[in-house]
Amino acid sequence: MKLRKISTILIAVTAAWYPPVLMKCIAQTPEDFNGLYEKYPKNTVICTSRSLDVTLSIPKDKPEIRLNESKELMVLADNATFLADSKEYFSNHYDLDKIEAFSLIPDGDKYKKIKVEKFTRTTELSDGLFFDDQYAYSFAFPSVKKGALLVTRAEFMIRDPFVTFSMDFGYAIPSQNLRITVTCPENIDIRYRLFGRDTSIVSFSKIRKGEKTIYQWEASNSKSYIQDKDAPDLQYVIPHLVVQIADYSINGKVSKVLGSVDDLYAWYYSKISGINANPSPAISQLTDSITRNMSTDREKVRTIFKWVQKNIKYVAIEDGENGYVPGEATLVLQRRYGDCKDKSSITVAMLRSQGMKASFAWVGTRDLPYKYRDFASAITDNHMIAVWWSEPDNPVLLDGTTHYHKMENIPAFIQGKECLIEKGKNDYSIYSIPVAPPAENLWYDSVSIELRNDTISGKGHVIFTGEQEATTLSVFDGLEPVKLPLVVSQQIPKASNKFIIKSVQHSDLDDIDQPFVIDYDFMLPDYLTQSRDNDYINLNLDRFPQYPNIREDRWMPVEAKTTMDRTFVCTLIVPEGYEAGMIPENSFFENPKFSFRQEYVKHDRQIILKTHIIINFQLIEGDEMEQFRIMLSELNHNLLKSIPLIKKSTL
Amino acid sequence: MIRNIFIILAMMSATLYGQVTEFGSYNWNTFPVRPVPDSLKSINGVLITFDRHITEVYVNSEDLFEEIQVLHRKIRVETHDAVSANNKIYIPVENVIEIIAIKARFIAPDGKITELPKESIRELKNLDNEGDYRTFAIEGAETGGEIEYFYTLRRKFNAYGTVYMQGIEPRANVEVIFAFPSKLEYMIRSYNGFPDFATTTDTIGRTTMKVRSAFIPSLADEKYAYYKACLMRFEYTMTHNNYISSLRVYSWSKVCNNLYTNLYELTKNEREAVKKVIKNFHFANSKTETQIRQIEEWVKSEIVIPEKLDRTPSLDDAIALKQTTKTGATKLMIALLNEAGISFELVTTCNQENRSFDPGFDGWNFLDDYLIFFPGLQKFMAPDNPSFRLGITPFNYQGGYGLFMHPLSYNEKLKTLAYEVKKIPVVYYENNTDSLLIQLAVNTDQMTLNATIHNVFTGETAASFQSFWRFTNEEGRKNVMQNVFDMGDQNTTISEWYVKNDAPSQIGLDPFIWDVKITAHSLVEMAGKDIIVRIGETIGEQSELYQTEERKLPVEISIITNYYRKIDFTIPDGFTVTNADDLKMNVEMLNNGKISCCFNSSYEMAGNKLTVLCREYYSELNYPKERFEDFRKVVNAAADFNKKTLVLSKNQ
């Protein structure tokens, strides 16, 4: 799924406590830092400074970007020897000229400098990638002790003017002085933008120095940013600056780089324009054979899409130019594997072989906070899909990297984002991908239970559609039958973990166009509460475990991975010899973005509880998050209601 | 570790005879491939239909030992997931002198063969600092076919090693061939049901040790088990190199000589640096145990053991730069203890989670990790692990064998270590305690439960917190507490907390103590006019073994612990507890007539106070799988206690 990206500048966060980093420390003394122990009593380490100085120039026929990065961490606790191991990450777009690191150890009123002698270059595989051209330098800081400053400096060069660079003004640990400068000659124009929340901590200045302009952004005393549960990617909240070259001129001739969406599209188009230039007999034969008896285009597209989902295995490779250029459809067919670009390439080729209009399209997954219309950049997207034009203005998005989504279901991880659809050399469209309404992502679980002595037993019937179906199918596919009971108990957990599945039946795993249905027989020993006079049963067997306990002081937005319409119905047959006591009151909470409704109905000897929850948002914060917290708290309160079952003998 | 230090010795010892290898030109058809009977079924869609491992030792043109390694495997992939999980192959080529061949192909269900083009093989340089790899993705793969590949590598010589032969995938047609010049002798031993090797010697001076297994069943991991240690495997070691002498090589007595040289002997600079460190301690008349702790604390708090250091610096450098390797840390500890005149034994052993030390296998295979044993104190120390201190024997060494060594001097020049293979004792379970004292009150307006908690940990259970607590930021600490004191559906608020004895230097010495005030929001239920309190959940979620599948692996408990819980519950005015007898539980597992592990709970009622007492302990490290059912009952008893409720009936 990962499209080749140059994205943000080196150095990823290696661990919760260790951010990318560097400084101006030599002139300082240990005394200058004394105040930090009181200021950060709960931190083992902080970032005292980090700076990135970027110099743009045109030495010959195109711009070069030279970067000087410096970071400095201060150790605030004894025995924090775990800070010694260090690693700096680089993409192959950066030519590293120099890296150095050293410890500054307090020695009376001065610092003693001990250099890192050895750097080991390693290849790094990002999660899920089969091959990656990212690399890193590992090293160990000597003499890590309280009061030590750990300094890293790197100098490197970017020779491709399309590479975007960025600077974060916040990390997992608190940071003090953060700065980026961009020194730009008159014949280069840059484009920049601040993203994230809290951008007001960043101050900007621009000064002219001779024929150069120096842009500077600075922030101090940035708080620590740590990922919260059910939160969007940290890039949504960390204030950060993205900079790229808009255009440059040599001898009065202007060359556009990345000043607008048009520029970005022109660059992207150059990467795909030569792909599948000639019709391939192999692709045509294959497509003809699988769509032979089909009369409508929609039927054909569905068949082609399913064929790609099923037969082209997803293998992600990040390797230089491969990062941008899709593979030829014939090669993908021969290999039977590929990444998102390869899968798009073969899908487009197969559609076109049947005379249908098809396009490549670029899209950013939801973990990226950027949009083309706001700031068109090489970091706006990281994924590619295919598009079938069912009508001239109606694109049908086909993400071949999915395996359990039917054609009509756009995966949740790109919903709400923009996609940039290719329509020829100078023509494209930006399409806002709709967010699926909750009703398309059903989770409908209905159980009927009865009491046998002191044990609850019952039958359940659960229906999944949309995103819920895709997630569930991915767990069930290829499962050994003996594992079914355990997996069912994990997928549809109930209020007690003593949830014993006696038997399971489910619908056809391959038929992704139909809802996925599971029927199960179960027991819940020890769930019933019994006392001298009464039994008590809580019909809320489904505890809606998502989003537990949103703290009152939470500032991080809440993200819903997918919208959802979730219903739980529980029907109890009151056993002979018992009368049902007080039934809990009905309740509800309404908000356009989230709601619940809980109803109890009594029918002869039956008591039916129906809980209906709707999640209809991708991201909420502020007042809406507060309302959501209140809803969850009320829902939680309502789940904690039992029905007394009074033994007739005691009446 | 010891593992890599002395290979050079064997390499130097070969003489003269260059040889031609038998397997260097291995190809698809070197041996016929036998078909797999239809009765064999895949697991998770995967069946390895053929698995051949060949190691051939020979003497190269420079009179050094080298080896040819061949791995040839054929995998039937019957599901989408099976293809995706098996179509990416990574071949480690660290210590490889020459890649002779890498071949791969896919055989479709209809018999169509797709060969892997050479240019599809990629190079990964020093992947995650674990050396170079070659990698490729199988081309043309589809559900129902077979992935087949082999590679032939010319490698640096390895005198001993461990090879695991079992996994989650069932394997058919398994074959291992070990070939070497007859002037060498090897010892190979099979474990966990892997068949024994048979030895043949031919007329041209070549010995072959071989084993064949028609089928190795799938083995899956289970809770409370050391999965890896249960897998079929074999251990091999060279025992004699008759090119140079008829004496044993790679034996325990040999390793003693080497360890003495490498870990006990110091250069002049090293000796001086060590003396200086000891001088600064000002031991005066302090007790031996205090001295040991002081030395250990200094090494573990001052000297860093970075993961990425690939060379052990001299002790004087390590002391100056405050960093070294694990071996370097052990050497430093030994030097400081010797300098302080403290007597001890050096122990080498291996992680029981991976395999257990075979006291009958005289080789270097099990000598992975170091411990230091102090006979006077009867205590162990893990010299290179900053998460432990004197008195804590890490659980994964307990009950296993180790090589115990102490210096022996024949004369001024000839010094070595004497050894004895002994068991590392199991720590008494009462040394690892987890005591939880809870005071509970219901807030009937808010329908919440307020708890005041005093939690005391000792021994290794305390070490698990003391080792990191001070290095974790506020956020991390809160997360840990949310997990430890989670009372129901993660719906718990911690309002106050206080921690005592949280320093690494207190490991093995002082208990780790928490005093916490929390509010549980989901443990009080309305039930008409009555109230139900989910009191069982206040002790935190207990591990369970509710699902029933046939047990395959012996039970391993890792840290054997003694749990004690006391809950003081205040019954609110106007209510009566009407189901207290439910709290009485007693489940025991007996071994040789003694309680081996148990869970029991009882209660006392006095006025408006209900006091619940729970006792749970595990006194033995492991049980055979035949005892699993009894063990399961004890584990599930604690999980069943989680379901206990108190019914507070409204007084009429």
Interface residues (C-beta under 8 A of the other chain):
Chain A: A16 W17 K42 N43 T44 A77 D78 N79 A80 T81 F82 A84 D85 I114 T120 R121 T122 T123 E124 L125 F130 F131 Y135 S138 F139 A140 F141 P142 S143 V144 K145 I173 S224 I226 K310 N311 K313 Y314 V315 D319 Q334 R335 R336 Y337 H403 D477 G478 L479 E480 V482 P485 L486 S489 S496 N497 K498 F499 I500 D526 Y527 T529 Q530 S531 R532 D533 N534 Y536 N538 R543 P545 P548 N549 G581 M582 P584 S633 N636 H637 L639 L640 K641 S642 I643 P644
Chain B: I43 N44 G45 T79 H80 D81 A82 V83 S84 N87 K88 T114 R122 L124 K125 N126 L127 D128 N129 T135 A137 I138 E139 G140 A141 E142 K300 S301 E302 I303 V304 I305 P306 E307 K308 L309 D310 L321 K322 Q323 P386 M447 R470 F471 T472 N473 E474 E475 G476 D489 Q490 N491 T492 T493 P504 H521 S522 V524 E525 M526 A527 G528 K529 D530 I532 E541 E544 Y546 Q547 E549 T578 N579 D582 A639 D640 N642 K643 T645 V647 S649
